[in-house]
């Protein structure tokens, strides 16, 4: 009898897990993906949507036909809670029973952690999701009609630092294209102890490289600081500084989704899923997690708390380990382990018309390999990767690199 496997989430981790499980198990598994968004979104390209260099249709595809091609069921619904004792996922479209569960729901954006922050408060924009980014793009058009200071940053306990670095360099590029750069002050604010920390303790000469880029582009960095509160046109930091702005994009802390909080015993105090090196839940061995939903401790303390990034690449690796171990449990194969800190780091950071290719053998130190290659080719490499990845996942070819 085929095992019922439910994958909660349809982004990098969820889609990868579903395709890998089906490819490995075939008819031995009935796989259902449940996701609140009916589309897969290539999140790394959201930085280009703000200035109009990408349209949503160029960086998305519908999940249902992509999954149907691989004989995977799709349920477009919001998960309300998990019932691990009875093996049921409760959703807005009904109950879904499972023998194995993969939680790849991604995060909830915790704007409420900073009083006054976020799109709902009407004070700052966000690039955390496609709907947020579409609104940020509309706000950008209004800003161009009445420009002023721009502030971009990431708050205390944020983890998606790379995207905000990319955003500040692309805003710089957009301002130059609009011939407004000379009259618009551009400030970058981060909880990181120094530029290029990225929530992982830095990498190679990343600090010097980022600081050089900032100096060349006349971007003012403010690091090792926390956000106190935000009002329309004013960001107040905990050291007392007040930053006036006309346009701001700020990355908030992440926490687990509401469904995890509604499922006692499943997540930690922040709603993330604690797992072992097999990405398996400690209490419920038939539950696995991958991607941003996974609980990961920071590799080192910092003066201002910083979260750990979980990029699309890292999410894929976690999903493949989880999928392998579920398949091994079903078929009697050997499980594998991959501690989070030992996942390799692989990233192309776009900086407008420039960029940096970053790779290391481990996310966390100690590392034997750290490579940072700056140059304009990085920008084109990211564009090429975007197109490759969208086609790879649209056709369910998760086994490709």
C-alpha positions in Angstrom: 0.0 0.0 0.0 1.4 3.4 -1.0 2.5 5.6 1.8 0.8 9.0 2.2 3.3 11.9 2.3 2.2 15.5 2.8 4.5 18.3 2.0 3.4 21.6 3.6 4.9 24.4 1.5 5.5 25.0 -2.2 8.7 27.0 -2.3 12.3 25.9 -2.6 12.3 23.3 0.1 8.8 22.0 -0.3 8.9 21.6 -4.1 12.3 20.0 -4.0 11.2 17.5 -1.3 8.1 16.6 -3.3 9.9 16.0 -6.6 12.7 14.1 -4.9 10.3 11.8 -3.0 8.3 11.0 -6.1 11.4 10.4 -8.2 12.8 8.1 -5.5 9.6 6.3 -4.5 7.4 6.3 -7.6 4.1 4.5 -7.0 5.1 3.5 -3.5 4.1 7.0 -2.3 1.0 9.2 -2.8 2.4 12.7 -2.4 0.3 15.9 -1.7 1.7 19.4 -1.7 -0.4 21.9 0.2 0.6 25.6 -0.2 -1.1 29.0 0.5 0.3 30.4 -2.8 -0.7 28.7 -6.1 2.6 29.8 -7.7 6.2 29.1 -7.2 8.1 32.4 -6.8 11.8 32.7 -7.6 12.4 34.8 -4.5 16.0 35.9 -5.3 14.6 37.9 -8.2 12.3 40.0 -6.1 15.1 42.6 -5.8 14.5 43.3 -9.5 10.8 43.7 -9.3 11.0 46.9 -7.2 12.6 48.9 -10.0 10.5 47.3 -12.8 13.3 45.1 -14.2 11.1 42.0 -13.7 7.4 41.4 -13.9 5.8 38.7 -11.6 5.0 36.4 -14.6 8.7 36.3 -15.5 9.7 34.8 -12.1 6.8 32.6 -11.2 5.0 29.5 -12.5 1.8 27.7 -11.4 2.4 24.8 -9.0 -0.5 22.6 -10.0 0.5 21.8 -13.6 4.2 21.4 -12.6 3.2 18.9 -9.8 0.6 17.1 -12.0 3.3 16.3 -14.6 5.1 14.3 -11.9 1.8 12.7 -10.6 1.9 14.8 -7.4 -1.4 16.2 -6.0 -1.7 19.9 -5.2 -4.0 21.5 -2.6 -4.2 25.3 -2.7 -5.0 26.0 0.9 -3.6 27.5 4.2 -2.5 25.0 6.8 -4.3 25.8 10.1 -2.6 23.3 12.3 -0.9 20.0 12.4 -2.1 17.0 14.5 1.0 14.7 14.8 -0.7 12.4 17.2 -3.3 11.4 14.6 -1.3 12.1 11.4 -3.6 14.8 10.0 -2.9 18.2 8.5 -5.8 20.6 9.1 -6.2 23.1 6.2 -8.7 25.7 5.0 -9.7 23.1 2.3 -10.2 20.2 4.7 -8.2 17.5 6.5 -5.3 15.7 4.8 -4.1 12.5 6.5 -0.4 11.4 6.2 2.0 8.7 7.1 4.9 11.1 6.7 5.0 14.9 6.8 7.5 17.4 5.5 7.1 20.9 7.0 8.5 23.4 4.5 6.1 26.3 5.2 8.7 29.1 5.3 8.4 31.9 7.8 5.9 34.5 9.0 7.3 38.0 8.9 7.5 39.4 12.4 7.0 43.1 11.6 5.3 43.5 15.0 8.6 43.0 16.7 9.5 46.6 15.8 6.8 49.1 16.7 5.4 50.8 13.7 7.4 48.7 11.1 6.1 47.3 7.9 3.7 47.6 5.0 0.6 47.1 7.1 1.7 50.0 9.3 2.2 52.1 6.2 5.7 53.1 7.2 8.1 50.8 5.2 8.1 48.4 2.3 9.2 44.8 2.2 10.7 42.4 -0.3 9.9 39.3 1.8 7.1 38.1 -0.6 5.8 38.8 -4.1 2.7 40.7 -2.9 4.9 42.8 -0.6 7.3 43.5 -3.5 4.6 44.5 -5.9 3.5 47.1 -3.4 7.1 48.2 -2.9 7.3 48.7 -6.7 4.2 50.9 -6.7 5.7 52.9 -3.8 8.9 53.3 -5.8 7.1 54.9 -8.7 5.5 57.4 -6.2 8.9 58.0 -4.7 10.4 58.9 -8.1 7.9 61.7 -8.4 8.9 63.2 -5.0 12.3 61.8 -4.0 14.2 62.1 -0.7 16.4 60.1 1.6 16.3 56.3 1.2 16.9 53.8 4.0 17.3 50.1 3.6 18.1 47.6 6.3 17.6 44.5 8.4 16.5 44.6 12.0 17.7 42.7 15.0 17.0 39.0 14.8 16.6 39.3 11.0 18.3 36.6 9.0 17.9 37.5 5.3 20.8 39.9 5.1 22.0 39.0 1.6 18.7 40.2 0.0 19.0 43.6 1.7 22.6 44.0 0.4 21.4 43.2 -3.1 18.5 45.6 -2.7 20.6 48.6 -1.6 23.0 48.1 -4.6 20.0 47.8 -7.0 18.3 50.9 -5.5 21.6 52.7 -6.1 21.5 51.5 -9.7 17.8 52.5 -10.1 18.5 56.0 -8.7 21.4 56.4 -11.1 19.2 55.4 -14.1 16.6 58.0 -12.9 19.4 60.6 -12.6 18.5 61.1 -9.0 21.5 59.6 -7.2 23.3 62.8 -6.4 20.3 64.3 -4.6 19.2 61.2 -2.7 21.1 60.1 0.4 21.2 56.3 0.6 21.7 54.6 4.1 22.1 50.9 4.9 21.2 49.9 8.5 21.9 46.4 9.9 22.0 44.5 13.1 25.2 42.7 11.9 28.3 43.5 14.0 30.0 44.6 10.7 29.3 44.8 7.0 29.5 41.4 5.4 28.8 39.4 8.5 25.7 38.0 6.8 24.6 36.2 10.0 27.3 33.5 9.5 30.3 35.2 11.0 31.5 36.6 7.7 33.3 35.0 4.8 36.9 35.6 3.6 37.4 39.2 2.6 33.7 39.9 2.5 33.8 42.7 5.0 36.5 44.6 3.1 34.7 44.0 -0.2 31.3 45.2 1.0 32.8 48.3 2.6 34.7 49.1 -0.6 31.4 48.8 -2.6 29.7 51.1 -0.2 32.4 53.7 -0.4 32.5 53.6 -4.2 28.7 54.0 -4.3 28.5 56.6 -1.6 26.2 54.4 0.6 26.3 55.2 4.3 26.4 52.0 6.4 25.2 51.9 10.0 25.8 48.5 11.6 25.7 46.9 15.1 22.5 48.7 15.9 18.9 47.8 16.6 15.7 49.4 15.5 13.6 51.0 18.3 10.5 52.1 16.4 9.3 53.5 13.1 7.0 56.4 12.3 6.1 57.7 8.9 9.2 59.4 7.6 11.3 58.6 10.7 13.3 55.5 11.8 14.5 55.7 15.4 17.4 53.4 16.4 18.2 52.2 19.9 21.3 54.3 20.1 19.1 57.4 19.7 19.8 58.2 16.1 16.8 59.2 14.0 16.9 58.6 10.3 14.6 60.6 8.1 13.4 58.9 4.9 11.1 59.1 2.0 11.4 55.5 1.0 12.4 52.5 3.2 12.7 48.8 2.7 13.4 46.9 6.0 13.7 43.1 6.5 12.1 42.1 9.8 12.8 39.1 12.0 11.2 35.8 10.9 9.2 33.4 13.0 7.3 30.2 12.4 3.9 30.2 10.7 0.7 30.3 12.7 0.0 26.6 12.0 3.1 25.7 14.0 2.1 27.9 17.0 -1.3 26.2 16.8 0.3 22.8 17.1 1.7 22.4 20.7 4.9 20.4 21.0 5.9 20.8 17.3 7.9 24.0 17.2 10.2 26.0 19.5 9.4 29.3 21.2 9.8 31.1 17.8 7.7 28.6 15.9 10.6 26.9 14.1 10.9 23.2 13.9 13.7 21.6 15.9 15.3 18.7 13.9 18.3 16.4 14.1 20.9 16.1 11.4 18.5 14.0 9.3 16.0 16.9 9.4 13.7 14.7 11.5 11.7 15.9 14.4 12.9 14.6 17.8 9.5 13.7 19.2 7.6 12.7 16.0 9.9 10.5 13.8 7.6 10.6 10.8 7.8 14.4 10.7 10.6 16.2 8.8 11.3 19.8 8.1 13.4 21.8 5.6 14.0 25.3 4.6 13.3 28.4 6.6 10.9 26.4 8.9 13.9 24.7 10.5 15.3 25.9 13.8 18.9 26.9 13.5 21.0 28.4 16.3 23.4 31.3 15.5 27.0 30.1 15.2 28.3 32.8 17.5 26.8 35.5 19.8 26.7 39.0 18.4 26.2 42.3 20.3 22.9 42.7 18.5 21.1 39.4 17.9 21.3 38.2 14.3 19.4 35.3 12.7 21.0 32.6 10.5 20.2 32.9 6.7 18.5 29.9 5.1 18.9 30.5 1.3 17.3 28.6 -1.5 20.4 26.5 -1.9 20.5 25.6 1.8 16.7 24.8 1.6 17.3 22.5 -1.3 20.0 20.6 0.5 17.9 20.2 3.6 14.9 19.0 1.5 17.0 16.4 -0.3 18.3 15.0 3.0 14.8 14.8 4.4 13.4 13.2 1.3 16.2 10.7 1.2 15.6 9.7 4.8 11.8 9.3 4.3 12.5 7.1 1.3 15.0 5.1 3.2 12.6 4.6 6.1 10.0 3.3 3.6 12.3 1.1 1.5 14.7 0.0 4.2 17.6 2.0 2.9 20.4 3.7 4.8 19.7 7.2 6.3 22.1 10.1 5.8 22.9 13.1 7.9 24.0 16.6 7.0 24.5 19.1 9.9 23.3 22.5 8.9 26.6 24.2 9.5 28.3 21.7 7.2 26.1 22.5 4.2 28.2 24.3 1.6 27.5 28.0 1.0 26.8 29.0 -2.6 25.5 32.4 -3.5 25.6 34.9 -6.3 25.1 38.4 -4.7 23.9 40.8 -7.3 25.1 44.4 -6.9 23.3 46.2 -9.7 25.6 45.9 -12.7 28.2 44.2 -10.6 28.1 41.3 -8.1 30.0 38.7 -6.1 30.1 35.0 -6.5 30.5 33.5 -3.0 31.2 29.8 -2.2 32.6 28.0 0.8 32.7 24.3 1.9 30.7 25.0 5.1 28.2 27.6 6.1 29.7 27.9 9.5 33.4 28.0 10.5 35.8 26.2 10.5 36.1 26.3 6.7 38.8 25.0 4.4 37.5 26.8 1.3 36.3 30.4 1.0 36.0 32.0 -2.4 34.7 35.5 -3.3 34.9 36.5 -6.9 33.6 40.1 -7.7 32.9 41.3 -11.1 30.2 42.3 -13.6 29.9 38.7 -14.8 28.2 37.9 -11.5 25.2 40.0 -12.5 24.8 38.0 -15.7 25.4 34.8 -14.0 22.5 35.4 -11.6 20.2 36.2 -14.6 21.2 33.0 -16.2 20.7 31.0 -13.0 17.2 32.5 -12.6 16.1 31.2 -16.0 17.8 27.8 -15.5 16.2 27.3 -12.1 12.7 28.2 -13.1 12.8 25.7 -16.0 14.4 23.1 -13.7 11.6 23.3 -11.2 8.8 23.8 -13.6 9.7 20.4 -15.1 10.4 18.7 -11.8 14.1 18.1 -12.5 15.2 18.4 -8.9 18.0 16.0 -9.4 19.8 18.6 -11.5 22.4 20.8 -9.6 
